[in-house]
């Protein structure tokens, strides 16, 4: 057959011809197959993609019950539709194509703009609405992390070839998580799952970002398939190591702390946890004992002591190991100097607190005055052997902060004691007032009963007798008339 004639015969095996026979619009399949179609179809595609992003923006603003509510959210949703529709029409008129990267960027920006409103709704929501938003957040974080990692892998090793398809597949995590939110056995675990997913996504994204910055930044991007394969395997190994490290991080930290310090906590951990234990539920003596024990373990001390008191006498309240009772007497001259001093050593104690050095002449000593608003409330005294490691600046800093927080705790305890005394006095006054009112009421009742008794036994009897006397003449008169 003449080639000129065959050129005009339609190919019955072509997608366009097949879709015509099946009744499917040719433009739809042509867009999916990447064929050339009129520009109007691509214009509709641009507007549709941007309107889909606007619908997503609207959905985020309407969480969790699907209602926008206030006027501000309605205006924001309307502006989202208008701006994205206008952008789609502008791209269509200009003949500019809407790349996958540009669409993804617009989607991310729309999501970020909606996040403050979503956060506000999340804080105010409760019950199943909050669970639904937690599962939605899980899906979003998972989808975004997968898309980001896929993009980084594509840039570094050329895999996967179609990042957009991977991102679209990752987006299925959103409806899947929303479906899980409606499953009653799993719905209450949305918060825990979101925390885990955020941790894992943050670790994997950090590893991917480091590779993205370091490899191209050093000018050593892989040039062939073998180098790309090695780089991909190294990224996989780093991601797995980062993910596996998260569950075991706490145990490794505890082991390393015990190995280095011989205790479960580092020295500054005492400082971080002391404030959290200062509650009215824990007695002050128990709190001070815990503090002394923690100091002895974490700072490798021979002894830790805490003195408390007011005025000119400080009593040894706590000692680990137990050293019995003891006291320090301060003169009027020594009191303000000790109250204003910082963490000091044996030389300072020799001058101002010589009684502390009894039996410790060769030991390393640190004294931290506990004061509040210039008032001396106690002392923290720690001791190490002379041949042990010298106290460091970090040790002095920990003791200073502990003394400051202990001073605040003592001050609060004194305020609580004064408040309790006032409350007891008020309760006593209220009890006395109730007793006084009860006595007044009882006295009134007794007086009323006395008056009733006097009326019954006195005036009433006289009236009855008088009535009887008045009735006698009448009876006599009646008897005479008969």
Secondary structure, DSSP 8 states (H G I E B T S, - for coil): --HHHHTTS--TTSHHHHHHHHT--HHHHHHHHT----HHHHHHHHHHHHHHHHHHHHHHHTTTTT---SHHHHHHHHHHHHHHHHHHHHHHHHT----HHHHHHHHHHHHHHHHHHHHHHHHH--THHHHHHHHHHHHHHHHHHHHHHHHHHHHHH--SS-HHHHHHHHTHHHHHHHHHHTSHHHHTTHHHHHHHHHHHHHHHHHHHHHHHHHHHHTT----SHHHHHHHHHHHHHHHHHHHHHHHHHHHHHHHHHHHHHSSSS-HHHHHHHHHHH-STTS-HHHHHHHHHHHHHHHTT-SEEEEEE-STTEEEEEEEES-----EEE--HHHHHHHHH--SB-HHHHHHH-GGGGTT-TTSEEEEEEEEETTEEEEEEEEEE-TTS----HHHHHHHHHHHHHHHHHHHHHHHHHHHHHHHHHHHHHHHHHHHHHHHHHHHHHHHHHHHHHHIIIIIHHHHHHHHHHHHHHHHHHHHHH-
